[in-house]
Each structure stands twice: as structure tokens, then as C-alpha cells.
């Protein structure tokens, strides 16, 4: 009925209990409960922009970081 995660199981528990109480009181109404903890409000354009921005940032970081280690190592060698 639900996974072991509390964030998913609690709404299902409330749904089952609420509908059980409604059936006990002979009501025809029903509750629908759903859980979407990580609502995806981003459009595909925003996701594409975030991906390419992150990719560019990582490429710049990957190109600039190794020389820092090499320079630091050479300075230690000279000392």
C-alpha cells in the first residue's frame, strides 16, 4: 500500500483512516490524499539552463583546479 518511508506512508494512513470513518458513518464521500514531496515546478527550458550552467561551471573548475595542485607541489619542492 505504501513504501516504508514516513513521508509516503503518513498520507496513505490518513487516507485509509478517513475513508474508514466515512464508511462507518454511511457516507458516500471519499477522501483522496496524495504526496508529492518534491514538486517539479521547473520547465524543460529551466532544467536545460541549469544543466548547461552546471556543466560549464564544472568544466571551468576542472580546467583550473589541477594547475593549482601542481604549483603548490612545485613550491613545496623548492622549499
Buried (B, 14 or more C-beta within 10 A) or exposed (E): EBEEEEEBBEBBEEBBEBBEEBEEEEEEEEEEEEBEEEEEEEEEEEEEEEEEEEEEEEEEEEEEEEEEEEEEEEEEEEE
